[in-house]
Amino acid sequence: MAKIIDTKYVSVIVESANPEAKDNMPVNFVGGNNVIIDGVKEIKHYKFQLGKEISIPEPFVKQLEDRHYVVGDAKTGEARKIPIYRITRV
């Protein structure tokens, strides 16, 4: 049987897309399943501080980039997506 390729880890710095909301941010976390370490599937969760470099699985970076607040416009009824995080790859 062929060995399963381990999940690639990348170093990133995660910052708030809205610096004014930084104090109101909930606990910053990311995680999920199917992280492969030494050929074995694992479930991993990471807590992180904004502005600090972290090393996380590459699919989790996409999760953070895709997180948005959804805000509805009372007049038009249209929803807007506002990004929560800004990601910088190190």
JOBEL-V179727 format. One record per pair of residues at least 12 apart in sequence whose ideal C-beta (glycine too) atoms are under 6 Angstrom apart, sorted by sequence separation. I is the first residue (numbers start at 1). J is the second residue. D is the distance in Angstrom with one decimal. If there is no record, write none. Layout:
I_J_D / I_J_D
//
This chain:
31_44_5.7 / 68_81_4.0 / 69_82_4.6 / 31_45_3.2 / 68_82_5.9 / 68_83_5.6 / 30_46_5.5 / 67_84_4.5 / 29_47_5.0 / 28_48_5.2 / 64_85_5.0 / 35_57_5.0 / 65_87_5.6 / 64_87_5.8 / 7_35_4.9 / 7_36_4.8 / 6_36_5.1 / 30_60_4.6 / 4_36_5.3 / 30_63_5.5 / 16_50_5.6 / 30_64_5.7 / 4_39_5.0 / 15_50_5.5 / 3_39_5.1 / 15_51_5.6 / 53_90_5.6 / 13_53_5.3 / 11_53_5.7 / 11_55_4.9 / 9_55_5.0 / 9_57_5.8 / 10_58_5.2 / 12_61_5.8 / 7_57_4.6 / 8_58_4.7 / 17_83_4.3 / 17_84_5.9 / 17_85_5.8 / 17_86_4.8 / 14_85_5.3 / 15_86_4.8 / 14_87_5.8 / 12_87_5.4 / 13_88_4.6 / 12_89_5.5 / 11_90_4.2
//
